[in-house]
């Protein structure tokens, strides 16, 4: 399975009918009766986050996922060839026809296997749901102690319990008359825009209700909360299921809906969703989700819309993106948040030593196997907000030992060659500053960029002033011919640039656009500008402000290679990003 983030198959999409047995010992929770048949089917996924919620839905009432009765499943890690270890197991002994469980502390990048069967030789169709996510703190049933959300990542709540210490938080004629089993969440809007979300009950038969509030006094004060959306639709008691089935299952804020309230029951125009909310920057909001059926089962939530939540920017740098097995990798925190960060929790992936660590670092890691490795960092702020960042590196086979060879004698360079080399070493690269970057070099200044800069007077507008910059890091993005589109691997390269920029607010980025020299000057300059702008747009989307970015458009004028045969010209089809810091005067 490739998509494991809040994913569900279609009802009855899978079946264990006609399945053959596995040459693997039965899981610990599967009953082992003498004549039981082994009718298991298997699924595989690679973990992308640290917690997973798995559900097998069979012949439940109202919203059946299939015909399978008394389903059961086990989760394994490992491989078919190298052996498997059981991680979790659950079997429906009471005939609910649904099983689900949560597994914490799974390893990002590790392969996991789901083994699905029916208890006591039962077979039939079923629905499989899986959500691999980075968890938020356990929910509170009171607004005053609600979990503070700091980004819009999807998550799943395993269970809900009770109405909290304050059972009268939602009185006053609202569509939900009282709390029974509730969970509260709060956040503050950072970038204004539309907010939508989808709530899905873990048990599809459960009825979820919710109220969305505006908190006029800020995220820490619930006393004057104002309801802005309310959803309570559900069963019409004593009526046929087909008359109110549309008011069951998933609920939330949906762009196609126009109403802002749906009362209890299922009215003629109800669809279990209400209209999205237009959030405003700086305003705070609270969401109360209630399990009307009091089953204790939780739910999943997935956010949408263009509005964002205030929160920290989780990030970290790695010493290398590709490293030989057995070599040292250094990992360093680059997260930032004005409200303060109190906790850093690391997981370095499969076959890493150490496997995990705490604290900002830097941390030294050594890998015992090759392949793609996923590193995750979970940070927690002083107000309890948690954000996760995951990055991938590649571990390769170590290089063969070098052969001992006596190098041939090197001829002495001529005097002219020595002089030319010295002139090249002392050449200063002059960075043209874009006027749209006010926090870069100031008016009347031109930067000189080199690893060991030397002072050189620069004339501009009648004033002479020396401005020196030191390069900390550089990255190169290569493009296809006539293209300015960024590929996914390009974003991985730029991730390292972002890490440096987040690590030190005094760093800024110089983004250079280049092309080969085949087309006209006008075409090349336009294409080079588009390449630079796409790189800049990605940096800005990751939280790097415009004021810390400088554009330099070279077109065909600064080639990396002179010979532009087909295989070599791509080296000129590039954008270079240099992370630099202004040298103290």
MARBA-293951 format. One record per residue (C-alpha): residue in one letter; chain; x, y, z. Coordinates in Angstrom, 1 decimal. Example, Ala and Ser with C-alpha at 12.3 -4.5 7.8 and 13.67 -1.06 7.14 Angstrom:
REM MARBA-293951
PT   residuo   cadena        u        v        w
PT         A        A     12.3     -4.5      7.8
PT         S        A     13.7     -1.1      7.1
//
This chain:
REM MARBA-293951
PT   residuo   cadena        u        v        w
PT         X        A      0.0      0.0      0.0
PT         X        A      1.4      3.3     -1.0
PT         X        A     -1.0      5.7      0.6
PT         X        A     -1.2      5.1      4.3
PT         X        A     -2.3      8.6      5.5
PT         X        A     -5.9      8.5      6.5
PT         X        A     -6.7      5.9      3.8
PT         X        A     -9.7      3.5      3.5
PT         X        A    -10.5      1.0      0.8
PT         X        A    -13.9      0.9     -0.7
PT         X        A    -16.4     -1.3      1.2
PT         X        A    -16.1     -4.9      0.2
PT         X        A    -13.0     -4.2     -1.8
PT         X        A    -11.0     -7.0     -0.3
PT         X        A    -11.9    -10.6      0.6
PT         X        A    -10.3    -13.7      2.2
PT         X        A    -12.6    -16.1      0.3
PT         X        A    -10.5    -18.7     -1.5
PT         X        A     -7.3    -17.6      0.2
PT         X        A     -4.6    -20.2      0.8
PT         X        A     -2.8    -20.8      4.1
PT         X        A      0.5    -19.2      5.1
PT         X        A      3.6    -21.1      6.1
PT         X        A      3.9    -19.0      9.2
PT         X        A      2.9    -19.8     12.8
PT         X        A     -0.4    -18.4     13.8
PT         X        A     -0.4    -15.0     15.7
PT         X        A     -0.8    -15.1     19.4
PT         X        A     -4.4    -13.9     19.5
PT         X        A     -5.8    -16.1     16.7
PT         X        A     -7.7    -19.1     18.1
PT         X        A     -6.1    -22.3     17.2
PT         X        A     -8.8    -24.9     16.9
PT         X        A     -8.2    -28.3     15.5
PT         X        A    -10.1    -28.0     12.2
PT         X        A     -9.8    -24.2     11.7
PT         X        A     -8.8    -23.3      8.1
PT         X        A     -6.1    -20.7      7.5
PT         X        A     -7.7    -18.1      5.1
PT         X        A     -5.4    -15.2      5.6
PT         X        A     -4.6    -12.4      3.2
PT         X        A     -1.6    -10.0      3.5
PT         X        A     -0.9     -6.3      3.0
PT         X        A      2.4     -4.5      3.2
PT         X        A      3.2     -0.8      3.8
PT         X        A      6.3      1.3      4.7
PT         X        A      5.9      3.5      7.7
PT         X        A      6.0      7.2      7.1
PT         X        A      5.2      8.3     10.7
PT         X        A      5.4      6.9     14.2
PT         X        A      1.9      5.8     15.1
PT         X        A     -0.5      3.7     13.0
PT         X        A     -4.3      3.0     13.4
PT         X        A     -5.6     -0.1     11.5
PT         X        A     -9.2     -1.1     11.2
PT         X        A    -10.8     -4.1      9.5
PT         X        A    -14.6     -3.5      9.0
PT         X        A    -16.8     -6.4      8.2
PT         X        A    -20.6     -7.0      8.5
PT         X        A    -21.4     -4.2     11.0
PT         X        A    -24.9     -2.6     11.1
PT         X        A    -25.8      0.6      9.1
PT         X        A    -22.5      1.1      7.3
PT         X        A    -21.1     -2.4      6.6
PT         X        A    -17.6     -2.7      5.2
PT         X        A    -18.3     -6.2      3.9
PT         X        A    -19.7     -9.6      4.7
PT         X        A    -16.8    -10.9      6.9
PT         X        A    -17.9    -11.8     10.5
PT         X        A    -15.6    -11.8     13.5
PT         X        A    -12.5    -10.5     11.7
PT         X        A     -9.0    -10.6     13.1
PT         X        A     -5.6     -9.3     12.1
PT         X        A     -2.0     -9.2     13.1
PT         X        A      0.8     -6.7     12.4
PT         X        A      4.4     -7.8     11.7
PT         X        A      7.7     -6.1     11.0
PT         X        A     10.6     -7.6      9.0
PT         X        A     10.6     -9.3      5.6
PT         X        A      9.4    -12.4      3.9
PT         X        A     12.9    -13.6      3.4
PT         X        A     14.6    -12.4      6.6
PT         X        A     11.9    -13.4      9.1
PT         X        A      9.0    -11.5     10.8
PT         X        A      8.3    -10.4     14.3
PT         X        A      4.7    -10.0     15.6
PT         X        A      4.0     -6.4     16.7
PT         X        A      0.3     -6.4     17.5
PT         X        A     -2.7     -8.7     17.2
PT         X        A     -6.5     -8.4     17.7
PT         X        A     -9.4    -10.8     17.2
PT         X        A    -13.1    -10.1     17.4
PT         X        A    -14.2    -12.6     20.0
PT         X        A    -17.6    -10.9     20.8
PT         X        A    -19.0    -10.7     17.3
PT         X        A    -18.8     -6.9     16.7
PT         X        A    -17.6     -7.6     13.1
PT         X        A    -15.0     -4.9     13.4
PT         X        A    -11.5     -4.9     14.8
PT         X        A     -9.1     -1.9     15.2
PT         X        A     -6.0     -1.0     17.2
PT         X        A     -3.4      1.6     17.6
PT         X        A      0.4      0.9     17.6
PT         X        A      2.8      3.5     18.8
PT         X        A      6.6      3.8     18.4
PT         X        A      6.8      2.2     15.0
PT         X        A      9.9      2.9     12.9
PT         X        A      9.7      5.3     10.0
PT         X        A     11.0      3.6      6.9
PT         X        A     10.4      0.1      8.2
PT         X        A      8.3     -2.4      6.2
PT         X        A      5.2     -3.7      8.1
PT         X        A      2.8     -6.5      7.1
PT         X        A     -0.9     -6.8      8.0
PT         X        A     -2.3    -10.4      8.1
PT         X        A     -6.1    -10.5      7.9
PT         X        A     -8.3    -13.5      8.6
PT         X        A    -11.7    -14.5      9.9
PT         X        A    -12.1    -16.1     13.4
PT         X        A    -13.1    -19.8     13.4
PT         X        A    -12.5    -20.2      9.6
PT         X        A    -14.9    -17.4      8.6
PT         X        A    -14.5    -15.8      5.2
PT         X        A    -16.0    -12.8      3.5
PT         X        A    -15.4     -9.3      2.1
PT         X        A    -14.1     -6.4      4.2
PT         X        A    -13.0     -2.8      4.2
PT         X        A     -9.4     -1.9      5.3
PT         X        A     -8.6      1.5      6.8
PT         X        A     -5.1      2.6      7.8
PT         X        A     -3.8      5.9      9.2
PT         X        A     -0.1      6.3      9.7
PT         X        A      0.4      9.6     11.5
PT         X        A      2.5     11.5     14.0
PT         X        A      0.3     11.8     17.2
PT         X        A     -0.8     14.9     19.0
PT         X        A     -1.2     14.8     22.8
PT         X        A     -4.2     12.8     24.2
PT         X        A     -7.4     14.8     24.1
PT         X        A     -9.0     16.7     26.9
PT         X        A    -12.8     16.9     27.5
PT         X        A    -12.6     20.5     28.6
PT         X        A    -12.0     23.7     26.6
PT         X        A     -9.7     25.2     29.2
PT         X        A     -7.2     22.3     28.9
PT         X        A     -7.8     21.5     25.2
PT         X        A     -4.9     20.3     23.1
PT         X        A     -3.3     23.2     21.1
PT         X        A     -2.9     22.3     17.4
PT         X        A      0.0     24.0     15.6
PT         X        A     -0.4     22.6     12.1
PT         X        A     -3.0     20.9      9.9
PT         X        A     -1.5     17.4      9.9
PT         X        A     -4.1     14.7     10.0
PT         X        A     -4.3     12.5     13.1
PT         X        A     -6.4      9.9     14.8
PT         X        A     -7.8      9.8     18.3
PT         X        A     -8.0      6.3     19.7
PT         X        A    -10.8      6.9     22.2
PT         X        A    -12.8      9.5     24.1
PT         X        A    -13.9      9.4     27.7
PT         X        A    -16.5     11.4     29.5
PT         X        A    -17.5     15.1     29.4
PT         X        A    -14.6     16.5     31.5
PT         X        A    -14.7     18.5     34.7
PT         X        A    -17.0     21.2     33.2
PT         X        A    -20.1     19.4     31.9
PT         X        A    -21.9     22.6     31.1
PT         X        A    -19.6     24.2     28.5
PT         X        A    -22.0     24.0     25.6
PT         X        A    -25.3     24.9     27.1
PT         X        A    -27.5     27.7     25.6
PT         X        A    -29.6     26.3     22.9
PT         X        A    -26.9     24.9     20.7
PT         X        A    -27.5     22.0     18.3
PT         X        A    -25.6     19.7     20.5
PT         X        A    -27.4     20.0     23.9
PT         X        A    -24.7     18.5     26.1
PT         X        A    -21.4     16.7     26.1
PT         X        A    -21.2     12.9     26.6
PT         X        A    -17.8     11.8     25.3
PT         X        A    -15.9     14.8     24.0
PT         X        A    -12.5     15.9     22.8
PT         X        A    -11.5     19.6     22.6
PT         X        A     -8.8     21.2     20.3
PT         X        A     -7.7     24.8     20.0
PT         X        A     -5.5     26.8     17.6
PT         X        A     -4.7     30.3     16.4
PT         X        A     -4.9     31.3     12.7
PT         X        A     -1.5     32.4     11.2
PT         X        A     -2.4     32.9      7.5
PT         X        A     -6.0     33.8      6.8
PT         X        A     -8.1     31.6      4.5
PT         X        A    -10.7     28.9      4.3
PT         X        A    -10.9     26.1      6.9
PT         X        A    -12.4     22.7      6.1
PT         X        A    -12.1     19.3      7.8
PT         X        A    -13.4     15.8      7.7
PT         X        A    -14.1     13.8     10.8
PT         X        A    -14.5     10.0     10.5
PT         X        A    -15.6      7.7     13.3
PT         X        A    -13.3      4.7     13.9
PT         X        A    -16.5      2.6     14.1
PT         X        A    -18.6      3.7     11.1
PT         X        A    -21.7      3.1     13.1
PT         X        A    -20.9      5.8     15.7
PT         X        A    -22.6      9.2     15.4
PT         X        A    -20.1     12.2     15.7
PT         X        A    -21.3     15.7     16.5
PT         X        A    -19.2     18.9     16.7
PT         X        A    -19.3     22.6     17.5
PT         X        A    -16.7     25.1     16.2
PT         X        A    -16.2     28.2     18.4
PT         X        A    -14.4     31.5     18.0
PT         X        A    -12.4     32.5     21.1
PT         X        A    -12.4     36.4     21.1
PT         X        A    -10.0     36.6     24.1
PT         X        A     -7.4     34.3     22.6
PT         X        A     -6.5     30.6     22.7
PT         X        A     -6.1     30.5     26.5
PT         X        A     -9.5     32.0     27.4
PT         X        A    -12.7     30.0     26.7
PT         X        A    -15.0     32.1     28.8
PT         X        A    -16.7     34.0     26.0
PT         X        A    -16.5     31.5     23.2
PT         X        A    -18.8     32.1     20.3
PT         X        A    -20.3     29.2     18.2
PT         X        A    -19.7     29.7     14.5
PT         X        A    -20.6     26.2     13.2
PT         X        A    -22.7     23.4     14.8
PT         X        A    -23.4     19.9     13.5
PT         X        A    -25.6     17.3     15.2
PT         X        A    -27.5     15.5     12.5
PT         X        A    -28.0     11.7     12.8
PT         X        A    -30.7      9.1     13.1
PT         X        A    -34.4      9.7     12.7
PT         X        A    -35.6      7.3     15.3
PT         X        A    -38.3      4.8     14.1
PT         X        A    -37.8      5.7     10.4
PT         X        A    -36.2      3.4      7.8
PT         X        A    -32.4      3.6      7.5
PT         X        A    -32.5      4.7      3.9
PT         X        A    -34.3      7.9      4.9
PT         X        A    -31.4      9.1      7.2
PT         X        A    -28.3      7.1      6.2
PT         X        A    -26.9     10.3      4.6
PT         X        A    -26.6     11.8      8.0
PT         X        A    -24.3      9.1      9.3
PT         X        A    -20.6      8.4      9.0
PT         X        A    -18.1     11.1      8.1
PT         X        A    -18.9     14.7      9.0
PT         X        A    -17.2     18.1      9.1
PT         X        A    -16.8     21.4      7.1
PT         X        A    -17.1     20.8      3.3
PT         X        A    -16.8     23.4      0.5
PT         X        A    -19.9     22.1     -1.2
PT         X        A    -22.1     22.8      1.9
PT         X        A    -23.8     26.1      2.5
PT         X        A    -25.6     25.7      5.9
PT         X        A    -23.9     26.6      9.2
PT         X        A    -26.1     24.5     11.5
PT         X        A    -27.7     21.0     11.3
PT         X        A    -29.9     20.1     14.2
PT         X        A    -30.4     16.6     15.6
PT         X        A    -32.1     14.1     13.4
PT         X        A    -31.9     14.2      9.6
PT         X        A    -33.8     17.0      8.0
PT         X        A    -34.7     17.1      4.3
PT         X        A    -31.6     19.1      3.2
PT         X        A    -29.1     17.8      5.7
PT         X        A    -26.0     16.0      4.5
PT         X        A    -23.9     15.7      7.7
PT         X        A    -21.7     18.5      6.7
PT         X        A    -21.8     22.3      7.1
PT         X        A    -20.0     25.2      5.3
PT         X        A    -16.3     26.0      5.6
PT         X        A    -15.1     28.8      7.9
PT         X        A    -13.1     31.8      6.6
PT         X        A    -10.4     32.1      9.3
PT         X        A     -8.9     35.5     10.1
PT         X        A     -5.2     36.0     11.0
PT         X        A     -4.5     36.2     14.8
PT         X        A     -8.0     34.9     15.8
PT         X        A     -8.3     31.8     17.9
PT         X        A    -10.7     28.9     17.5
PT         X        A    -11.9     25.8     19.4
PT         X        A    -13.4     22.6     18.2
PT         X        A    -15.4     20.2     20.3
PT         X        A    -16.0     16.7     18.9
PT         X        A    -18.6     14.5     20.7
PT         X        A    -19.4     10.8     20.4
PT         X        A    -23.1     10.9     20.7
PT         X        A    -23.4      7.1     21.0
PT         X        A    -21.1      6.9     24.0
PT         X        A    -19.2      3.9     22.7
PT         X        A    -15.8      5.3     23.7
PT         X        A    -14.5      4.9     20.2
PT         X        A    -12.4      7.7     18.7
PT         X        A    -12.2      9.4     15.3
PT         X        A     -9.8     10.7     12.7
PT         X        A     -9.6     14.2     11.4
PT         X        A     -8.1     15.6      8.2
PT         X        A     -7.9     19.4      7.6
PT         X        A     -8.2     21.3      4.3
PT         X        A     -8.4     24.9      3.1
PT         X        A     -5.8     27.6      2.6
PT         X        A     -5.8     29.0      6.2
PT         X        A     -3.0     27.9      8.5
PT         X        A     -2.3     27.5     12.2
PT         X        A      0.3     29.3     14.3
PT         X        A      3.0     26.9     15.3
PT         X        A      6.7     26.1     15.3
PT         X        A      8.7     25.2     12.1
PT         X        A     10.2     21.8     12.7
PT         X        A     13.4     21.2     10.8
PT         X        A     16.9     19.7     11.1
PT         X        A     20.1     19.5      9.1
PT         X        A     22.1     16.5      8.2
PT         X        A     25.8     16.5      7.4
PT         X        A     25.3     14.5      4.2
PT         X        A     22.3     13.3      2.2
PT         X        A     24.3     10.3      1.0
PT         X        A     26.6      8.5      3.3
PT         X        A     28.5      5.1      3.2
PT         X        A     27.5      2.4      5.6
PT         X        A     29.4      2.6      8.8
PT         X        A     30.3      6.3      8.4
PT         X        A     29.3      9.0     10.9
PT         X        A     26.3     11.1     10.1
PT         X        A     25.7     14.3     12.1
PT         X        A     22.1     15.5     12.7
PT         X        A     21.4     18.9     14.1
PT         X        A     18.1     20.7     15.1
PT         X        A     17.1     23.7     13.1
PT         X        A     13.6     24.2     14.4
PT         X        A     12.3     27.6     15.5
PT         X        A      9.4     29.1     17.4
PT         X        A      9.0     32.4     19.2
PT         X        A      7.1     30.8     22.1
PT         X        A     10.0     28.4     23.0
PT         X        A     10.6     24.7     22.4
PT         X        A     11.0     22.4     25.4
PT         X        A     11.4     18.9     23.9
PT         X        A     13.1     17.3     20.9
PT         X        A     12.6     13.6     20.3
PT         X        A     14.5     11.8     17.5
PT         X        A     14.1      8.5     15.6
PT         X        A     16.9      7.8     13.2
PT         X        A     15.3      4.9     11.3
PT         X        A     16.1      1.3     10.6
PT         X        A     19.5     -0.2     11.7
PT         X        A     20.6      3.1     13.2
PT         X        A     22.9      3.4     16.2
PT         X        A     21.6      5.0     18.3
PT         X        A     18.0      4.3     17.3
PT         X        A     16.6      7.3     19.1
PT         X        A     17.8     10.4     21.0
PT         X        A     16.5     13.4     23.0
PT         X        A     17.6     17.0     22.9
PT         X        A     18.4     19.5     20.2
PT         X        A     21.7     17.8     19.3
PT         X        A     23.9     17.7     17.3
PT         X        A     23.7     13.8     17.4
PT         X        A     26.1     11.3     15.8
PT         X        A     24.4      8.4     14.0
PT         X        A     25.9      5.3     12.3
PT         X        A     23.9      3.0     10.1
PT         X        A     24.5     -0.8      9.9
PT         X        A     22.7     -1.4      6.6
PT         X        A     22.2      0.3      3.2
PT         X        A     19.2      1.8      1.6
PT         X        A     16.9      4.7      2.2
PT         X        A     16.7      5.8      5.8
PT         X        A     14.0      8.0      7.3
PT         X        A     14.9     10.3     10.2
PT         X        A     12.0     11.9     12.2
PT         X        A     12.1     14.8     14.7
PT         X        A      9.2     15.6     17.0
PT         X        A      9.3     18.9     18.8
PT         X        A      7.1     20.1     21.6
PT         X        A      6.5     23.8     22.5
PT         X        A      6.0     25.3     25.9
PT         X        A      2.2     25.3     25.3
PT         X        A      2.1     21.6     24.5
PT         X        A      2.0     21.9     20.7
PT         X        A      3.7     19.1     18.8
PT         X        A      5.1     19.1     15.2
PT         X        A      7.0     16.4     13.3
PT         X        A      9.5     16.6     10.5
PT         X        A     10.7     13.6      8.5
PT         X        A     13.7     13.6      6.1
PT         X        A     15.3     10.8      4.1
PT         X        A     18.9     10.0      3.5
PT         X        A     20.6      7.3      1.4
PT         X        A     23.1      4.9      2.9
PT         X        A     25.4      3.3      0.3
PT         X        A     27.9      0.5      0.3
PT         X        A     31.3      1.6      1.7
PT         X        A     33.9      2.4     -1.1
PT         X        A     36.6     -0.3     -1.7
PT         X        A     39.9      0.4      0.0
PT         X        A     42.2      2.6     -2.1
PT         X        A     45.0      1.0     -4.1
PT         X        A     48.5      2.2     -3.2
PT         X        A     50.0      3.7     -6.3
PT         X        A     53.0      6.0     -6.8
PT         X        A     51.8      9.1     -8.6
PT         X        A     53.8     10.2    -11.6
PT         X        A     56.0     13.2    -11.2
PT         X        A     54.1     16.4    -11.8
PT         X        A     55.8     18.9    -14.1
PT         X        A     56.5     22.3    -12.8
PT         X        A     53.9     24.9    -14.1
PT         X        A     55.1     27.7    -16.3
PT         X        A     55.3     31.2    -15.0
PT         X        A     52.3     32.3    -17.0
PT         X        A     50.2     29.4    -15.8
PT         X        A     51.1     30.2    -12.2
PT         X        A     50.2     33.8    -12.6
PT         X        A     46.9     32.9    -14.2
PT         X        A     46.0     30.5    -11.4
PT         X        A     46.8     33.2     -8.7
PT         X        A     44.6     35.7    -10.5
PT         X        A     41.7     33.2    -10.5
PT         X        A     42.2     32.5     -6.8
PT         X        A     41.9     36.2     -6.0
PT         X        A     39.0     37.0     -8.2
PT         X        A     36.0     38.3     -6.3
PT         X        A     32.4     37.4     -7.4
PT         X        A     30.1     40.4     -7.3
PT         X        A     26.5     39.5     -6.4
PT         X        A     23.9     41.8     -8.0
PT         X        A     21.3     42.6     -5.3
PT         X        A     17.6     42.6     -6.2
PT         X        A     15.9     45.7     -4.9
PT         X        A     13.0     43.5     -3.6
PT         X        A     15.2     42.1     -0.8
PT         X        A     15.3     45.0      1.7
PT         X        A     17.0     42.8      4.5
PT         X        A     19.7     41.8      2.1
PT         X        A     22.5     44.3      1.3
PT         X        A     21.3     47.8      1.7
PT         X        A     21.1     50.5     -0.9
PT         X        A     24.5     51.6     -2.2
PT         X        A     26.2     48.3     -1.4
PT         X        A     27.2     45.4     -3.6
PT         X        A     28.2     42.1     -1.9
PT         X        A     31.4     40.3     -2.7
PT         X        A     31.0     36.5     -2.1
PT         X        A     33.8     34.2     -1.4
PT         X        A     34.8     31.6      1.2
PT         X        A     37.7     33.7      2.6
PT         X        A     36.7     37.2      1.5
PT         X        A     39.1     40.0      1.4
PT         X        A     38.2     43.7      1.5
PT         X        A     37.7     45.5     -1.8
PT         X        A     36.3     49.0     -2.2
PT         X        A     33.2     49.1     -4.4
PT         X        A     32.0     52.4     -6.0
PT         X        A     28.2     53.0     -6.1
PT         X        A     26.4     56.3     -6.4
PT         X        A     29.4     58.3     -5.3
PT         X        A     29.9     56.3     -2.0
PT         X        A     32.6     53.7     -1.5
PT         X        A     31.8     50.9      0.9
PT         X        A     33.1     47.4      1.4
PT         X        A     30.5     44.7      1.9
PT         X        A     31.7     41.1      2.5
PT         X        A     29.9     37.8      2.6
PT         X        A     30.9     34.4      3.7
PT         X        A     29.4     31.3      2.0
PT         X        A     28.3     28.6      4.4
PT         X        A     26.6     26.1      2.0
PT         X        A     25.6     25.8     -1.6
PT         X        A     23.3     23.5     -3.6
PT         X        A     22.6     23.0     -7.3
PT         X        A     19.3     22.1     -8.9
PT         X        A     19.4     20.7    -12.5
PT         X        A     16.5     21.1    -14.9
PT         X        A     15.4     19.4    -18.0
PT         X        A     15.8     21.4    -21.2
PT         X        A     13.3     24.3    -21.5
PT         X        A     11.8     23.4    -18.1
PT         X        A     11.7     25.3    -14.8
PT         X        A      9.7     22.7    -12.9
PT         X        A     11.0     21.4     -9.6
PT         X        A     11.0     17.6     -9.1
PT         X        A     10.6     15.9     -5.7
PT         X        A     14.3     15.1     -5.5
PT         X        A     15.0     18.9     -6.0
PT         X        A     12.9     19.6     -2.9
PT         X        A     15.0     17.2     -0.9
PT         X        A     18.1     19.1     -1.9
PT         X        A     16.5     22.4     -1.0
PT         X        A     15.5     21.0      2.4
PT         X        A     19.1     21.3      3.4
PT         X        A     19.2     24.9      2.4
PT         X        A     16.1     25.5      4.4
PT         X        A     17.7     23.9      7.4
PT         X        A     20.6     26.3      7.3
PT         X        A     18.3     29.3      6.9
PT         X        A     16.2     28.3      9.9
PT         X        A     19.2     27.5     12.0
PT         X        A     20.5     31.1     11.9
PT         X        A     18.4     34.2     11.1
PT         X        A     21.5     36.0      9.9
PT         X        A     21.8     33.7      6.9
PT         X        A     20.1     34.5      3.6
PT         X        A     20.0     32.8      0.2
PT         X        A     21.3     34.0     -3.1
PT         X        A     19.4     32.2     -5.9
PT         X        A     21.0     32.1     -9.3
PT         X        A     19.2     31.2    -12.5
PT         X        A     21.2     29.7    -15.4
PT         X        A     20.6     28.1    -18.8
PT         X        A     22.6     26.5    -21.6
PT         X        A     23.6     28.8    -24.5
PT         X        A     21.5     27.2    -27.3
PT         X        A     18.5     29.5    -27.6
PT         X        A     18.4     33.3    -27.9
PT         X        A     19.5     35.6    -25.1
PT         X        A     15.9     36.8    -24.5
PT         X        A     14.6     33.3    -24.1
PT         X        A     17.5     32.2    -21.9
PT         X        A     17.1     35.2    -19.5
PT         X        A     13.4     34.5    -19.2
PT         X        A     13.9     30.8    -18.5
PT         X        A     16.7     31.5    -16.0
PT         X        A     14.4     33.9    -14.2
PT         X        A     11.6     31.3    -14.1
PT         X        A     14.0     28.7    -12.6
PT         X        A     15.1     31.1     -9.9
PT         X        A     11.5     32.1     -9.1
PT         X        A     10.4     28.5     -8.7
PT         X        A     13.2     27.8     -6.3
PT         X        A     12.3     31.0     -4.4
PT         X        A      8.6     30.1     -4.3
PT         X        A      9.5     26.8     -2.7
PT         X        A     11.7     28.4     -0.1
PT         X        A      8.9     30.9      0.8
PT         X        A      6.4     28.1      1.0
PT         X        A      8.6     26.5      3.7
PT         X        A      8.6     29.7      5.8
PT         X        A     11.7     31.6      4.4
PT         X        A     10.7     35.3      4.1
PT         X        A     11.2     37.2      0.9
PT         X        A     13.5     39.6      2.7
PT         X        A     16.2     36.9      3.2
PT         X        A     16.4     36.0     -0.5
PT         X        A     18.4     37.6     -3.3
PT         X        A     17.9     36.9     -7.0
PT         X        A     20.7     36.7     -9.6
PT         X        A     19.7     36.0    -13.2
PT         X        A     22.6     35.0    -15.4
PT         X        A     20.9     33.3    -18.3
PT         X        A     23.7     31.9    -20.5
PT         X        A     26.4     34.2    -19.3
PT         X        A     28.0     32.1    -16.6
PT         X        A     28.4     28.5    -17.8
PT         X        A     29.5     25.6    -15.7
PT         X        A     30.8     23.8    -18.8
PT         X        A     31.9     25.3    -22.1
PT         X        A     31.4     22.1    -24.2
PT         X        A     27.6     21.9    -24.5
PT         X        A     27.2     18.5    -26.2
PT         X        A     23.9     16.9    -25.4
PT         X        A     25.0     15.0    -22.3
PT         X        A     26.9     17.9    -20.9
PT         X        A     24.7     20.9    -21.5
PT         X        A     22.4     19.9    -18.5
PT         X        A     25.1     21.1    -16.2
PT         X        A     24.3     24.6    -17.4
PT         X        A     20.5     24.1    -17.0
PT         X        A     20.6     24.9    -13.3
PT         X        A     19.7     27.1    -10.4
PT         X        A     22.3     27.6     -7.7
PT         X        A     21.4     28.4     -4.1
PT         X        A     24.1     29.9     -1.9
PT         X        A     23.6     30.2      1.9
PT         X        A     25.6     33.2      3.0
PT         X        A     26.1     35.5      6.0
PT         X        A     27.2     39.1      6.0
PT         X        A     30.7     39.3      7.5
PT         X        A     31.0     41.5     10.6
PT         X        A     32.6     44.9      9.9
//
